[in-house]
Amino acid sequence: MTNFNTNEQTTSLRMIGWMGYGPSDNGTPSRTFQNGEIYEVPQSEADWLVGAGLAVRV
């Protein structure tokens, strides 16, 4: 599953935490990465998520 609109190369990650992101009107994130789920994300986002301890590469 991917939620990004970019031409950047992607990689697969398994979340070991959760992260909400995206615009909203009421403070609730429009999208959420769930703990234990696998996502296909852009390389730069993957580097940040792994570095923050929120994901591991699969």
PDB file of N, CA, C and O in Angstrom:
ATOM      1  N   MET A   1       0.842  -1.169   0.000  1.00  0.00           N
ATOM      2  CA  MET A   1       0.000   0.000   0.000  1.00  0.00           C
ATOM      3  C   MET A   1       0.890   1.234   0.000  1.00  0.00           C
ATOM      4  O   MET A   1       1.882   1.294   0.727  1.00  0.00           O
ATOM      5  N   THR A   2       0.539   2.197  -0.799  1.00  0.00           N
ATOM      6  CA  THR A   2       1.291   3.446  -0.796  1.00  0.00           C
ATOM      7  C   THR A   2       0.336   4.618  -0.675  1.00  0.00           C
ATOM      8  O   THR A   2      -0.768   4.581  -1.216  1.00  0.00           O
ATOM      9  N   ASN A   3       0.750   5.646   0.025  1.00  0.00           N
ATOM     10  CA  ASN A   3      -0.056   6.848   0.214  1.00  0.00           C
ATOM     11  C   ASN A   3       0.660   8.089  -0.286  1.00  0.00           C
ATOM     12  O   ASN A   3       0.272   9.205   0.058  1.00  0.00           O
ATOM     13  N   PHE A   4       1.694   7.913  -1.088  1.00  0.00           N
ATOM     14  CA  PHE A   4       2.509   9.038  -1.519  1.00  0.00           C
ATOM     15  C   PHE A   4       2.374   9.253  -3.015  1.00  0.00           C
ATOM     16  O   PHE A   4       2.197   8.299  -3.773  1.00  0.00           O
ATOM     17  N   ASN A   5       2.456  10.496  -3.434  1.00  0.00           N
ATOM     18  CA  ASN A   5       2.369  10.860  -4.831  1.00  0.00           C
ATOM     19  C   ASN A   5       3.719  11.428  -5.249  1.00  0.00           C
ATOM     20  O   ASN A   5       3.939  12.638  -5.202  1.00  0.00           O
ATOM     21  N   THR A   6       4.625  10.531  -5.660  1.00  0.00           N
ATOM     22  CA  THR A   6       5.984  10.933  -6.012  1.00  0.00           C
ATOM     23  C   THR A   6       6.573   9.942  -7.003  1.00  0.00           C
ATOM     24  O   THR A   6       6.105   8.809  -7.113  1.00  0.00           O
ATOM     25  N   ASN A   7       7.589  10.369  -7.714  1.00  0.00           N
ATOM     26  CA  ASN A   7       8.310   9.485  -8.628  1.00  0.00           C
ATOM     27  C   ASN A   7       9.545   8.887  -7.971  1.00  0.00           C
ATOM     28  O   ASN A   7      10.287   8.140  -8.610  1.00  0.00           O
ATOM     29  N   GLU A   8       9.772   9.208  -6.700  1.00  0.00           N
ATOM     30  CA  GLU A   8      10.939   8.707  -5.987  1.00  0.00           C
ATOM     31  C   GLU A   8      10.862   7.185  -5.834  1.00  0.00           C
ATOM     32  O   GLU A   8       9.778   6.628  -5.660  1.00  0.00           O
ATOM     33  N   GLN A   9      12.013   6.521  -5.899  1.00  0.00           N
ATOM     34  CA  GLN A   9      12.071   5.072  -5.700  1.00  0.00           C
ATOM     35  C   GLN A   9      11.507   4.730  -4.325  1.00  0.00           C
ATOM     36  O   GLN A   9      11.721   5.459  -3.357  1.00  0.00           O
ATOM     37  N   THR A  10      10.784   3.612  -4.248  1.00  0.00           N
ATOM     38  CA  THR A  10      10.150   3.224  -2.992  1.00  0.00           C
ATOM     39  C   THR A  10      10.805   1.990  -2.388  1.00  0.00           C
ATOM     40  O   THR A  10      11.561   1.281  -3.051  1.00  0.00           O
ATOM     41  N   THR A  11      10.500   1.750  -1.118  1.00  0.00           N
ATOM     42  CA  THR A  11      10.982   0.582  -0.402  1.00  0.00           C
ATOM     43  C   THR A  11       9.892   0.131   0.568  1.00  0.00           C
ATOM     44  O   THR A  11       9.023   0.921   0.937  1.00  0.00           O
ATOM     45  N   SER A  12       9.936  -1.129   0.978  1.00  0.00           N
ATOM     46  CA  SER A  12       8.935  -1.669   1.899  1.00  0.00           C
ATOM     47  C   SER A  12       9.408  -1.561   3.342  1.00  0.00           C
ATOM     48  O   SER A  12      10.564  -1.843   3.657  1.00  0.00           O
ATOM     49  N   LEU A  13       8.491  -1.147   4.209  1.00  0.00           N
ATOM     50  CA  LEU A  13       8.766  -1.019   5.633  1.00  0.00           C
ATOM     51  C   LEU A  13       7.677  -1.712   6.428  1.00  0.00           C
ATOM     52  O   LEU A  13       6.520  -1.756   6.008  1.00  0.00           O
ATOM     53  N   ARG A  14       8.052  -2.254   7.584  1.00  0.00           N
ATOM     54  CA  ARG A  14       7.070  -2.734   8.559  1.00  0.00           C
ATOM     55  C   ARG A  14       7.113  -1.769   9.727  1.00  0.00           C
ATOM     56  O   ARG A  14       8.172  -1.541  10.312  1.00  0.00           O
ATOM     57  N   MET A  15       5.991  -1.216  10.060  1.00  0.00           N
ATOM     58  CA  MET A  15       5.920  -0.253  11.149  1.00  0.00           C
ATOM     59  C   MET A  15       6.073  -0.964  12.495  1.00  0.00           C
ATOM     60  O   MET A  15       5.493  -2.027  12.714  1.00  0.00           O
ATOM     61  N   ILE A  16       6.856  -0.370  13.386  1.00  0.00           N
ATOM     62  CA  ILE A  16       6.993  -0.880  14.756  1.00  0.00           C
ATOM     63  C   ILE A  16       6.497   0.184  15.737  1.00  0.00           C
ATOM     64  O   ILE A  16       6.733   0.105  16.943  1.00  0.00           O
ATOM     65  N   GLY A  17       5.826   1.150  15.199  1.00  0.00           N
ATOM     66  CA  GLY A  17       5.161   2.216  15.939  1.00  0.00           C
ATOM     67  C   GLY A  17       4.015   2.672  15.061  1.00  0.00           C
ATOM     68  O   GLY A  17       3.634   1.957  14.133  1.00  0.00           O
ATOM     69  N   TRP A  18       3.464   3.817  15.319  1.00  0.00           N
ATOM     70  CA  TRP A  18       2.455   4.354  14.425  1.00  0.00           C
ATOM     71  C   TRP A  18       2.744   5.819  14.172  1.00  0.00           C
ATOM     72  O   TRP A  18       3.402   6.486  14.970  1.00  0.00           O
ATOM     73  N   MET A  19       2.241   6.309  13.047  1.00  0.00           N
ATOM     74  CA  MET A  19       2.438   7.704  12.690  1.00  0.00           C
ATOM     75  C   MET A  19       1.225   8.191  11.926  1.00  0.00           C
ATOM     76  O   MET A  19       0.823   7.572  10.942  1.00  0.00           O
ATOM     77  N   GLY A  20       0.644   9.279  12.359  1.00  0.00           N
ATOM     78  CA  GLY A  20      -0.444   9.922  11.639  1.00  0.00           C
ATOM     79  C   GLY A  20       0.104  11.112  10.874  1.00  0.00           C
ATOM     80  O   GLY A  20       1.023  11.786  11.341  1.00  0.00           O
ATOM     81  N   TYR A  21      -0.455  11.372   9.701  1.00  0.00           N
ATOM     82  CA  TYR A  21       0.001  12.504   8.898  1.00  0.00           C
ATOM     83  C   TYR A  21      -1.106  12.953   7.969  1.00  0.00           C
ATOM     84  O   TYR A  21      -2.127  12.278   7.835  1.00  0.00           O
ATOM     85  N   GLY A  22      -0.912  14.057   7.348  1.00  0.00           N
ATOM     86  CA  GLY A  22      -1.839  14.583   6.355  1.00  0.00           C
ATOM     87  C   GLY A  22      -2.703  15.698   6.909  1.00  0.00           C
ATOM     88  O   GLY A  22      -2.870  15.835   8.121  1.00  0.00           O
ATOM     89  N   PRO A  23      -3.243  16.479   6.014  1.00  0.00           N
ATOM     90  CA  PRO A  23      -4.063  17.618   6.432  1.00  0.00           C
ATOM     91  C   PRO A  23      -5.396  17.165   7.025  1.00  0.00           C
ATOM     92  O   PRO A  23      -5.958  16.140   6.639  1.00  0.00           O
ATOM     93  N   SER A  24      -5.873  17.952   7.961  1.00  0.00           N
ATOM     94  CA  SER A  24      -7.193  17.699   8.531  1.00  0.00           C
ATOM     95  C   SER A  24      -7.748  19.006   9.078  1.00  0.00           C
ATOM     96  O   SER A  24      -7.005  19.951   9.348  1.00  0.00           O
ATOM     97  N   ASP A  25      -9.031  19.042   9.233  1.00  0.00           N
ATOM     98  CA  ASP A  25      -9.675  20.237   9.774  1.00  0.00           C
ATOM     99  C   ASP A  25      -9.886  20.152  11.281  1.00  0.00           C
ATOM    100  O   ASP A  25     -10.066  21.172  11.945  1.00  0.00           O
ATOM    101  N   ASN A  26      -9.861  18.922  11.823  1.00  0.00           N
ATOM    102  CA  ASN A  26     -10.220  18.754  13.223  1.00  0.00           C
ATOM    103  C   ASN A  26      -9.084  18.218  14.089  1.00  0.00           C
ATOM    104  O   ASN A  26      -9.321  17.833  15.234  1.00  0.00           O
ATOM    105  N   GLY A  27      -7.865  18.184  13.575  1.00  0.00           N
ATOM    106  CA  GLY A  27      -6.727  17.714  14.352  1.00  0.00           C
ATOM    107  C   GLY A  27      -6.473  16.219  14.252  1.00  0.00           C
ATOM    108  O   GLY A  27      -5.468  15.731  14.769  1.00  0.00           O
ATOM    109  N   THR A  28      -7.354  15.487  13.603  1.00  0.00           N
ATOM    110  CA  THR A  28      -7.176  14.054  13.401  1.00  0.00           C
ATOM    111  C   THR A  28      -6.434  13.839  12.082  1.00  0.00           C
ATOM    112  O   THR A  28      -6.847  14.386  11.060  1.00  0.00           O
ATOM    113  N   PRO A  29      -5.346  13.054  12.076  1.00  0.00           N
ATOM    114  CA  PRO A  29      -4.606  12.831  10.836  1.00  0.00           C
ATOM    115  C   PRO A  29      -5.490  12.218   9.752  1.00  0.00           C
ATOM    116  O   PRO A  29      -6.365  11.403  10.043  1.00  0.00           O
ATOM    117  N   SER A  30      -5.257  12.612   8.509  1.00  0.00           N
ATOM    118  CA  SER A  30      -6.046  12.060   7.409  1.00  0.00           C
ATOM    119  C   SER A  30      -5.583  10.655   7.039  1.00  0.00           C
ATOM    120  O   SER A  30      -6.338   9.899   6.428  1.00  0.00           O
ATOM    121  N   ARG A  31      -4.350  10.293   7.401  1.00  0.00           N
ATOM    122  CA  ARG A  31      -3.818   8.954   7.157  1.00  0.00           C
ATOM    123  C   ARG A  31      -2.998   8.524   8.363  1.00  0.00           C
ATOM    124  O   ARG A  31      -2.430   9.355   9.072  1.00  0.00           O
ATOM    125  N   THR A  32      -2.943   7.218   8.587  1.00  0.00           N
ATOM    126  CA  THR A  32      -2.184   6.686   9.716  1.00  0.00           C
ATOM    127  C   THR A  32      -1.438   5.441   9.293  1.00  0.00           C
ATOM    128  O   THR A  32      -2.018   4.553   8.668  1.00  0.00           O
ATOM    129  N   PHE A  33      -0.158   5.363   9.622  1.00  0.00           N
ATOM    130  CA  PHE A  33       0.613   4.130   9.483  1.00  0.00           C
ATOM    131  C   PHE A  33       0.431   3.348  10.776  1.00  0.00           C
ATOM    132  O   PHE A  33       0.731   3.861  11.854  1.00  0.00           O
ATOM    133  N   GLN A  34      -0.055   2.115  10.683  1.00  0.00           N
ATOM    134  CA  GLN A  34      -0.375   1.297  11.846  1.00  0.00           C
ATOM    135  C   GLN A  34       0.787   0.382  12.229  1.00  0.00           C
ATOM    136  O   GLN A  34       1.515  -0.098  11.361  1.00  0.00           O
ATOM    137  N   ASN A  35       0.956   0.145  13.521  1.00  0.00           N
ATOM    138  CA  ASN A  35       1.960  -0.767  14.041  1.00  0.00           C
ATOM    139  C   ASN A  35       1.753  -2.166  13.463  1.00  0.00           C
ATOM    140  O   ASN A  35       0.633  -2.677  13.472  1.00  0.00           O
ATOM    141  N   GLY A  36       2.824  -2.793  12.959  1.00  0.00           N
ATOM    142  CA  GLY A  36       2.776  -4.153  12.435  1.00  0.00           C
ATOM    143  C   GLY A  36       2.424  -4.262  10.969  1.00  0.00           C
ATOM    144  O   GLY A  36       2.609  -5.328  10.383  1.00  0.00           O
ATOM    145  N   GLU A  37       1.924  -3.204  10.350  1.00  0.00           N
ATOM    146  CA  GLU A  37       1.548  -3.231   8.936  1.00  0.00           C
ATOM    147  C   GLU A  37       2.760  -2.933   8.057  1.00  0.00           C
ATOM    148  O   GLU A  37       3.710  -2.282   8.492  1.00  0.00           O
ATOM    149  N   ILE A  38       2.714  -3.415   6.817  1.00  0.00           N
ATOM    150  CA  ILE A  38       3.788  -3.187   5.844  1.00  0.00           C
ATOM    151  C   ILE A  38       3.314  -2.159   4.830  1.00  0.00           C
ATOM    152  O   ILE A  38       2.198  -2.243   4.318  1.00  0.00           O
ATOM    153  N   TYR A  39       4.172  -1.190   4.548  1.00  0.00           N
ATOM    154  CA  TYR A  39       3.862  -0.108   3.617  1.00  0.00           C
ATOM    155  C   TYR A  39       4.983   0.064   2.612  1.00  0.00           C
ATOM    156  O   TYR A  39       6.147  -0.193   2.918  1.00  0.00           O
ATOM    157  N   GLU A  40       4.632   0.497   1.417  1.00  0.00           N
ATOM    158  CA  GLU A  40       5.582   0.861   0.373  1.00  0.00           C
ATOM    159  C   GLU A  40       5.694   2.383   0.407  1.00  0.00           C
ATOM    160  O   GLU A  40       4.724   3.086   0.123  1.00  0.00           O
ATOM    161  N   VAL A  41       6.878   2.894   0.754  1.00  0.00           N
ATOM    162  CA  VAL A  41       7.055   4.333   0.934  1.00  0.00           C
ATOM    163  C   VAL A  41       8.272   4.823   0.149  1.00  0.00           C
ATOM    164  O   VAL A  41       9.159   4.029  -0.164  1.00  0.00           O
ATOM    165  N   PRO A  42       8.329   6.112  -0.173  1.00  0.00           N
ATOM    166  CA  PRO A  42       9.503   6.675  -0.836  1.00  0.00           C
ATOM    167  C   PRO A  42      10.752   6.489   0.027  1.00  0.00           C
ATOM    168  O   PRO A  42      10.673   6.472   1.255  1.00  0.00           O
ATOM    169  N   GLN A  43      11.893   6.350  -0.625  1.00  0.00           N
ATOM    170  CA  GLN A  43      13.156   6.097   0.062  1.00  0.00           C
ATOM    171  C   GLN A  43      13.456   7.132   1.140  1.00  0.00           C
ATOM    172  O   GLN A  43      13.895   6.769   2.231  1.00  0.00           O
ATOM    173  N   SER A  44      13.229   8.408   0.856  1.00  0.00           N
ATOM    174  CA  SER A  44      13.532   9.450   1.848  1.00  0.00           C
ATOM    175  C   SER A  44      12.636   9.328   3.079  1.00  0.00           C
ATOM    176  O   SER A  44      13.089   9.553   4.201  1.00  0.00           O
ATOM    177  N   GLU A  45      11.373   8.974   2.874  1.00  0.00           N
ATOM    178  CA  GLU A  45      10.466   8.769   4.004  1.00  0.00           C
ATOM    179  C   GLU A  45      10.878   7.534   4.797  1.00  0.00           C
ATOM    180  O   GLU A  45      10.808   7.528   6.026  1.00  0.00           O
ATOM    181  N   ALA A  46      11.309   6.484   4.087  1.00  0.00           N
ATOM    182  CA  ALA A  46      11.772   5.261   4.747  1.00  0.00           C
ATOM    183  C   ALA A  46      12.972   5.558   5.636  1.00  0.00           C
ATOM    184  O   ALA A  46      13.034   5.085   6.771  1.00  0.00           O
ATOM    185  N   ASP A  47      13.919   6.333   5.134  1.00  0.00           N
ATOM    186  CA  ASP A  47      15.103   6.687   5.924  1.00  0.00           C
ATOM    187  C   ASP A  47      14.698   7.395   7.207  1.00  0.00           C
ATOM    188  O   ASP A  47      15.256   7.121   8.269  1.00  0.00           O
ATOM    189  N   TRP A  48      13.730   8.306   7.118  1.00  0.00           N
ATOM    190  CA  TRP A  48      13.289   9.050   8.289  1.00  0.00           C
ATOM    191  C   TRP A  48      12.576   8.134   9.284  1.00  0.00           C
ATOM    192  O   TRP A  48      12.851   8.197  10.482  1.00  0.00           O
ATOM    193  N   LEU A  49      11.659   7.279   8.801  1.00  0.00           N
ATOM    194  CA  LEU A  49      10.911   6.387   9.683  1.00  0.00           C
ATOM    195  C   LEU A  49      11.824   5.390  10.401  1.00  0.00           C
ATOM    196  O   LEU A  49      11.644   5.128  11.590  1.00  0.00           O
ATOM    197  N   VAL A  50      12.802   4.835   9.682  1.00  0.00           N
ATOM    198  CA  VAL A  50      13.748   3.898  10.292  1.00  0.00           C
ATOM    199  C   VAL A  50      14.623   4.637  11.307  1.00  0.00           C
ATOM    200  O   VAL A  50      14.840   4.146  12.415  1.00  0.00           O
ATOM    201  N   GLY A  51      15.118   5.800  10.935  1.00  0.00           N
ATOM    202  CA  GLY A  51      15.962   6.586  11.832  1.00  0.00           C
ATOM    203  C   GLY A  51      15.237   7.021  13.094  1.00  0.00           C
ATOM    204  O   GLY A  51      15.855   7.158  14.150  1.00  0.00           O
ATOM    205  N   ALA A  52      13.938   7.237  12.995  1.00  0.00           N
ATOM    206  CA  ALA A  52      13.140   7.654  14.155  1.00  0.00           C
ATOM    207  C   ALA A  52      12.713   6.457  15.008  1.00  0.00           C
ATOM    208  O   ALA A  52      12.084   6.627  16.053  1.00  0.00           O
ATOM    209  N   GLY A  53      13.059   5.246  14.557  1.00  0.00           N
ATOM    210  CA  GLY A  53      12.702   4.060  15.325  1.00  0.00           C
ATOM    211  C   GLY A  53      11.249   3.653  15.179  1.00  0.00           C
ATOM    212  O   GLY A  53      10.722   2.928  16.023  1.00  0.00           O
ATOM    213  N   LEU A  54      10.592   4.111  14.117  1.00  0.00           N
ATOM    214  CA  LEU A  54       9.190   3.793  13.909  1.00  0.00           C
ATOM    215  C   LEU A  54       8.953   2.644  12.929  1.00  0.00           C
ATOM    216  O   LEU A  54       7.827   2.161  12.808  1.00  0.00           O
ATOM    217  N   ALA A  55      10.010   2.197  12.223  1.00  0.00           N
ATOM    218  CA  ALA A  55       9.846   1.162  11.206  1.00  0.00           C
ATOM    219  C   ALA A  55      11.153   0.409  10.999  1.00  0.00           C
ATOM    220  O   ALA A  55      12.230   0.873  11.376  1.00  0.00           O
ATOM    221  N   VAL A  56      11.026  -0.774  10.384  1.00  0.00           N
ATOM    222  CA  VAL A  56      12.180  -1.552   9.950  1.00  0.00           C
ATOM    223  C   VAL A  56      11.983  -1.925   8.486  1.00  0.00           C
ATOM    224  O   VAL A  56      10.854  -2.094   8.024  1.00  0.00           O
ATOM    225  N   ARG A  57      13.074  -2.051   7.774  1.00  0.00           N
ATOM    226  CA  ARG A  57      12.991  -2.440   6.354  1.00  0.00           C
ATOM    227  C   ARG A  57      12.685  -3.935   6.247  1.00  0.00           C
ATOM    228  O   ARG A  57      13.165  -4.745   7.040  1.00  0.00           O
ATOM    229  N   VAL A  58      11.875  -4.274   5.244  1.00  0.00           N
ATOM    230  CA  VAL A  58      11.551  -5.689   5.008  1.00  0.00           C
ATOM    231  C   VAL A  58      12.004  -6.108   3.634  1.00  0.00           C
ATOM    232  O   VAL A  58      11.822  -7.262   3.249  1.00  0.00           O
TER     233      VAL A  58
END
